[in-house]
Amino acid sequence: MPSVRSASLAARAGTATRALAFWAAVALPVPALGLIAVGADLWVVFALLACNAVALVVGHDYRSRPRPNRDH
């Protein structure tokens, strides 16, 4: 049976992974546009956009602050 501490550690690791993926999904289009502007090989741009898509999927559920309780 996993301890409460290891469950808490796993939850924090999952939150950190989602946060990193969310912010990567926000930032990755910028270098992709730069690569297109300088005429980089298309496979490099597509690889970066594929990483962006993965980051979107992993980070889609990230919230920097908890939602307020709306059960009045």
N, C-alpha and C positions, 0 to 999 in steps of 0.2 A: 504494500500500500504506500503510495507516494506521500511524503510529508507535506505539511502546509507550506513550509518554506520552499520546497522544490516546486510546488504548484505555483506559488507566488513568483518565483524566479522565471518559470516558464511563461507565465502571463506577461511579465515585464519584458521578456525577450520577444514575445509576439508583438507587443505594443511597439517596441523599438524597431522591429523589422517593418511593421506597417508604416510607421512614421518615416523611416528612411526611404521606403518605396514610394510613399506619397510625395515626398519632396523631390525625389529623383524624377518622378513622373512630371512634376511641375518644371524642373530645370532642364531636362534632356532635350526638349524641342529647340532650345536656344543654340546649343552647339550643332544640332542637326541643320538648322538654317544657315549657320556659319559655314558648315561643310558644303552645303549646296552652293552658297555664294562664291566660295573659292574654287569650285569645280572639282571637289573630291570624287573619288570613285563611288559609283552608286551603291556598290555592295557595302561600303562603310556606312553610308547614310541609312541604308535599309537595316543594317545590323544595329545601329543606334536606335532607330525607330522600333525595332523588335524589342530591344531592351526597354524602351519607353512603354511598349504595350504590356510587357511583363510587370513593370513597375505599376502601371495603372491597375492591373488585376490584383496584385498583392496589396497595394496601398489604398484601394478604393474605400475601405471601411474605417480608415483612420480618422480620428477626431482629436484635435489638440485639447479641447475642453469637453468635459462630460455634458451631455444634453441636460437642460434644466428639467426638473420634474414638473410635468404639466398636469398632474393628478390633483386638482384642487377640490 
